[in-house]
Amino acid sequence: MVCGCVALFLGIAGLFLPLLPTTPFILLAAACFSRSSDKFYNRLLSNKWVGNYIKNYRDGKGIPKRAKVLSLLTLWITMGFTALVIIKIIWLKILMVIIALAVSTHILSIKTLNRK
């Protein structure tokens, strides 16, 4: 329940903070609430802004192309900036790139939702 609330807060913050992604945190919140609170899970699913994203992801229909592109851009901008500017330890820079590649591979492996 606590993890779901934290993820939901971060997802909402991501709507207003340009470098914080929204979609992964909302999906994480839904996963946490599905195991801890039917009430909060159902409220997320019935939400007019995020309900369809969660349902489409859960049902294997995929995520919209725009969400994929924004997720990848945000990922590479933030990870790239962190690895190039903030982190000074070489093995940590390499780890950041490996993580970014793994997350990118996962995002790209998810089916793209075709809007009709």
Secondary structure, DSSP 8 states (H G I E B T S, - for coil): -HHHHHHHHHHHHHHHSTTS-SHHHHHHHHHHHHHH-HHHHHHHHT-TTTHHHHHHHHTT--EEHHHHHHHHHHHHHHHHHIIIII---HHHHHHHHHHHHHHHHHHHHS-EE---
